[in-house]
Amino acid sequence: MSKELTDNEVHEKLVKAQQELGVDTAETEHGKTALDGARKVLTGLQFGVLAASEKSSD
């Protein structure tokens, strides 16, 4: 059974996902590109959910 997550819980899951990626690099350019892109997207999503949450609480 799934539950609805709060914005804080969503943010925490995004942080955990980014931490799981760590700072490791990949052997190939394809892998490096995928990891770099994932890190950038996760960072953007983290900031986005926080900003939207703060805006809606005003």
Sequence and secondary structure as in RCSB ss.txt:
>XXXX:A:sequence
MSKELTDNEVHEKLVKAQQELGVDTAETEHGKTALDGARKVLTGLQFGVLAASEKSSD
>XXXX:A:secstr
      HHHHHHHHHHHHHHHTT   SSHHHHHHHHHHHHHHHHHHHHHHHHHHHHH 
